[in-house]
Amino acid sequence: MTKRLTPAHATATSPDQDFRGILKRIAQTRSSATVVFADFCRVVACCIAMQTREKEYHQAIKGYHKNDLDQLAKAMGLLISEMENRPFEDVLGQYYTQINSNATAQARGEYFTPPAVSSMMARMNLDAEKIKAQGQPVTISDPCCGSGGIILACAQTLAPHVDLMRVTLQDIAPTSCDMAYINTTLWGIPAEILLGDALAPETRHRWTNIHWHRVGEEERRKSLKLLGFIRELEDPPTPKPRPPPANTNPIKNSCVVV
């Protein structure tokens, strides 16, 4: 899905033509729309992970009937089709915001950055022409990524050179991590996604998408680490001088006033 398509997105006229309608119908027999959406995101993320998240996939589909799974597969196809017609838009994040009440989102501390703000931040912080001209990888980190909307805005700024991006996204919510994984994978953005509290800091889980490995980012990091180690051996840092030991003799430290 790295190719940018031009047809405008048309509003679906039938629930069967929109992934939202399918998820809403499944949610009628489930606890809530947010639970079904979370399971859907986990299923899609696992399906595009090239058989590296099979255990998570089987855990996510527990309790769903075969017909429901068929409908989730259809919803996945409709999601991909819609994303193709809406380049670098955060389709998942926008829908997630809609199905969550403000009170519920605020209780979890979730505040998704509006697309216009994300676009402005990307243009302010990235010199796209310079990055393209240099052709060197650029590292980008979002420690509270949500669905990855800011990263999508950065990708749109750098398109079609998204291969130059090396993105680290982190969030404390599993569903947000899954949305970010889907968005970066389907738009060809090399990314690692960390589940955990960036303020702790903690990492409960780490996922890397196929593009991260396609561009050899793991190997590049290992090479840079090895290079830094060799440089330290060749030119070790100058040790800091130790302060003189404190004189603890009470007689020498005393002062007699006459």
N, C-alpha and C positions, 0 to 999 in steps of 0.2 A: 504493500500500500504506500510505497514511497513516491509513487508517481502522482503528481498533482492533477486532479480532474477538474473540469470546468462546469458541468451541469449544475444548475441551481437546485437546492433542496426544495422539494415540494412537500407540503403538509399531507400526511397520510389521511385517506378518507375512510379507511377500514382498520380495525384493530389488528387484523391479520397482516397489514402492510407496515406495521410499526412495532418495534421491539417493546415499547412502553405498554401497548395494549395487551400483548401476550403476557408480560410480567404482571400486569394488573389482574388479568383473568386468573392466573395461577395463584395470586395472592388472596383471592376470594376464599380459598380453602386452606390458607396458611395463617400464621399469626399476624403478619403485617407485610405491607409492600416493601418496607426497608429490609426485612429479613430475606425476602425473595430476591431483592436486588443485590444484597450482599452475596447470596449464594450464586447468583447469576454471574457476578463479577469474578468470583473465585473460580467458577467453572470455565469461563472464557480465558482467564489468565492461565489456568492449567492447560487448556487446550492448545494455546499458542506457545507453550513453554518447551516444546519439542521433547516430551516424555520425561521431563526432569521434575515434574510436580505431580506424579501419579497418585501418591499417597494422599495429598491434599484434595485431589479431584474426587477420589472415592469417598473421602470424608464429607465433601460438600454435597454429593448427590444422595446421601443416605436419607431415606424417608420419602424420596420423590418417586412417583410411579413412572412407568415407561412412557406413558403419554405425556407426562409433564416434562420428561427429559427430551422427548422429541420436540416439544414446544420451545424448550430452552435452546436447543440446537437451531431451530428456526429463528428465534430471537437473536441469536448470535449472528446469523447471516444477515439479518435486517440491520443490525447495528453496524456491521462492517460496510454494508452498502450505503448507509446514511453517512458514515464517516468519510467515505470516498467522495461524496458530494459536498462535504463541508470541510475542506482542508484545514487541518490544525485547530479546529474548533473543539472545545472540551464538551462533547456531547454527553458523556457520562456524568461529569461534574454538574452540568446544568440540570440534568434530570434528578440527580441525587439531592440537589438543593431544593427542588420542587416538592419532593415527597417527604422531606423532613420539615416539621414545624419549626418555627423560629425558637420556641421555648426548648425543644429537644436539642436543637443544634447548639444553642447557647449553653445548655447544661453540660454538653460535651466539649465546649470550647471550640466549636467548629465555625470558622468564618472564611468562606471561600472568596478568593480575590476576584473581583469582577473582570471580565475579559478586557475591557478598555484599559483598566489599570495595569493588567498583566502586559498588554501590548506596549504601553508607555514605559514600563520598567525595563522591558527587553530592549527597546530602542535606546534608552538612556544608558544602559550598562554594557551593551555590546556594540563594538565598532565592526559591524558586519563586513564592510568592504575591506577593512584591514585584515580581518580574520581570513576571509576568502583569498586575499592576495598572498598572505603568508602560507596558507595551506597547512598550518600546524594545528594539532588538537588543542581545543580549549576546554578547560574543566569548569563545570558549573555545578553548584551545590544549592539545594533547596531543603533546609532542615525541617521544614514544616510544609510538606509539598501538597497535601490534600490530594486532588486527582491529577496534579501535574499541570495545571493550567498555565502557570508561568513558564514552565519548560516548553510547552507547546507554542507559546508566544515567541520564545527565543528561537525555536526551530523554524517558525514562520519567517522570522527576521533573517535567518541564515540560509533558508531554502534556496536552491536544492542541495546545499552542502551540509546537510545534517550529520553526515559521517564524521565531520570534524568535532562534533560535540562529544564530551565525556561527562555524563551527568550522574550525579549522586542525589537521590531523593530519599527523604526520610519522613515518616509519620508514625504517630502513636496508634492510629486506627488501622486495623487490617483491611477494611474495605477501601480506604483511601489508597493504601499500598497497591491493592489489586487494580484499582482504576488507573493509577500511575503506571503500573506495569503494562496494562493493556494499551494505554495511550502511547507510551514510548515505543512499544514493540511494533504496533501496527503502523506507526509513522517512521520506522527505521532509525530511531534515536538510540545510540549505544548508552545503556543505562544500568546502574545498579540501584536496587530499591531496598531500603533498610526499614525494618519494623522495630520501633522503639522510641523512647523519649529522648529527644535531642538535648534536653536540658539536664538529663541525669548524669552523664550520657549512658545510654544502654542500647544494645542491639539484640533483640530477641530472635530475629531472623534476617537473612540476607538472600535476595534473589538477584540474579543477573540475567538480562535478556539475551536473545540470540545475537543481536547486533554488537553487544559488548564483547562477545567472544569472536564475532566475525572480524572486527577491526583489531583484535589482539590486545585488548586493554589489560587483561590480566598479565600477559607477558611483558607489556610495556612498563607496568608498575614494578614488576619484579626486577626488570633491567635497571630502572631508575634507582631502586633501592640498593641494588648491588653496586651501581656506579657511585652512589653516595658513600657507601661503605669503603670502596677502594680509595676514594678521594680523602677520606679521613685517615686511612693508613698512610697515604703518601704525604699528607700535610695535617698531622694531628693537631687538634686545637690546643692552644697554649693554656696550660693549667693556671688557674687563678692562685696568686700567692696566698698562703695561709696567714691569718693574723697571728701575732705573737701570743703565746699562752698567757692567760690572765694570772697575775700574781695574787695568790690566795693567802700569803703569809700575813696574818693580822698585825704583827709587830711592824713589818716593813711598810704596810699600808696605813699605819696609824700616823696621826699628826698630833704632836703635843704643843699646846698653846700655853705660853707662860704669861 
